[in-house]
């Protein structure tokens, strides 16, 4: 059974605040960043925060429930010109695209934005042990993911997360190394990390290969 989108739009879980914090943090790390396109704004928490911080923000979604500035699918950004945005935020959106449309979406993002923040769901259930002794920002983590590692998504059937996702990070064909290899066709990966404060999210900060003039420093 699919998600009740109107009910979901009115929810405001803790994960939305955590995700918004990381989005703002990653945007602020980008050089000369002012114009932002948020694809899939969801409950909309990050948009007013970015505008409060002085960024120019437009929103894009396939569902009018979320009242986006632009209505359409992420694999077709044809209404936007090349390099129109300094950054594109695509947080927990691409897994809703069937695999045949995935490369088209990545290509469009690389065309329209100089940088992209691509946050993706991690498969399965999670367990973690975390220790923060309060000394010199030390932060130790031990994490476990529990799911069927042998199952391979067919990429065209919504089988995961209650029938919402076509694929997820960690599954066969979508291991972290597989996703990195796909992204590197269109982008240079600036940063890739597991969100330690919200384990279901694996986050990528990438720079478009189109019009790229310098090599970003990995962090």
N, C-alpha and C positions, 0 to 999 in steps of 0.2 A: 504494500500500500504506500502510495506516495505521500510526501509531506504536505500538510495543510499550509500553503505558503502565506496566507493572510495571518494565520495564527503565529507562524514562525517569524514573520516580519515584526510582530509586536513583542516578541521575546527579547530579553536582554541578559543572556547568560554571562557568567564570569569569563568564559573563553572569548567572548566578543571584546571585552576590555583588554585581555592579554594580547589578542591578535592585533587589535588597533595599536597598542603600544609598540609592538614589534614593527608594524608597518611604518609608523611615524619615525621610529628610530632608524630604520633602513633608508627611508626617504631622506632624512636629514644627513645621512652619510654620503649622499650623492653630490657631486660637484655641479654647480650652476643649475640647480633644479628649481623650477618655478611652476611649470605647467604640468598638471597631473590628470591622467584619465584613470578612474576607478571602474574596472569591469566587474560587475557583480557586487554592488555596494552592500547587499544584505540588509541588516538592520540599520545601516547608515552611520554607525558610530564614528568611523574614521574620517568621514567627509567633513563634518563641522570642526573636528580637531585640526585637520590640515588647513582648513580655511582660517581658523583662529590663529594658526602659526604663519599665515600670510601667503599660503600657496593658492594658485588658481586651479580649481578642481572642477572637472566635469565627470558625470557618471554615465554608465552604459550597462544595459541589462536586457536580456531577452524577455523578461517578465515585467509587465506594467505595474504589477503589485507594488514594486519597490520605487515607483515614480522616478525612473531615471531620466536624465537629460536627453539621452539618446536610446532608442529601442532597436535591438538587433542581436545577432549571434556573434560570439567572439571570433568565429572563423571568417567573418566578413566585416572588416573595418573600413570598407571602401569609401565611406563618407569622409574619412579623415585623410589629410595629406601626409606625405612622407616627412617624418621628423616633427610632426605637429606638437608632440608632447615630450617633455623631458623625462617623464617616468610614467609607466603604466603599472597599476596594481591589479593583480589577478589572483585573488586569495580564495582558494578552495572553490575554483570555478572549472578548471580544465578537466577535472575528473568527470564532469557532467557532459563532456563531449565524447562521442564515439571516436575510437582511434582513427578512422579514416579522415576525420576533420581536424585531428590534433596538429599535424604539421602545417596545415593551412592557417590555423590560429596562431601558431608560433611565428610563422612567416609574416603575418599581418602585424603582430606585436613588434617584431623587429623592424618592420618598415615604418610604423607610426611613432614609435617611442625610442629615445636614445637608451634608456634603461628600462628594465622591467623587474618587478617584484613578483615572483611566482611561488605561491605557497600551495602545497599539495598535501592530501591526507595520507597518513601512514596506515597500512592495513592492520586489521586485527585488534586484539586487546593488549593492554600495556601494563607492565609492572615496573616500578622503579624504586631505587634506594638513593637518597640524596643527602649529602653531608656538607654543611656550611659552618665550619668552625669559628668564623668571625675573625680570621687572621689573614690579612693581606688579600682579601677577596677570594680566598680559596673556595672552590665549589666542585665537589666530587660527585659523579653520577654513575650509577649502575642501572642499566635498562634492559628489559626483556619485552619482546614482541611475540604474541601468541596467535598464530594463524596457520593455515595449510600452505606451507612453503612450496608444495609441489603443484598446486593448482595454478593454471595459466589462464588469465582472462582472455576471452575471445575478442574483446575490444568493441563489440557491437551489442552486447547484452548488459542491461543494468542489473547486476547481480549483487552488488555490495551496498552497505549502508542503507538497508531497507529498500533496495531497488532504486537508489538514487545515483550510484556511481557505476561507470563502465569499467574502471580500473583504479588501482591505488598503489602508492609507493610500497615496495617490498615484495609484491607478487611477481611471479615469473614473467619476464619480459618487461617488468617495470621496477626492477631493483634500482637502487640509487645509481649504480654505474650505468644502467640502461637509460635512465632518465637524463643523466648528465650527458651521455653520448648524443641523445636526441636534441637536447638544448644546444649543444655545441655546434650543431649544424647552422644555427641562426645567431648564436650569442657567444660572447666570452663570459665565463662564469666568474664573477667577482667574489661571491661568497656563497657557501652552501652549508646549512646547519640544521640540526634537529632543535626544535623549540623546546628547551628544557622546562619551561613553565607551562607548556601545553603540548604534551607528547604526541597527540594525533597529527601534528603539523611538521612537515619538513619544508624548509624555506630556501629559496634560491634568489639571489640578487644577481642579475645578469646585465651585460651591456651588448647592445645590438652590434653586429658586425657591419651593418650598413652605415657608411659614413663615419666609422670609427677612426679616430686620429691618434689615439694614444693607448697604451696598455695600462689598465687600472691595476692598482696594487691590491693583491689578495689580503684579506684580513682574517 
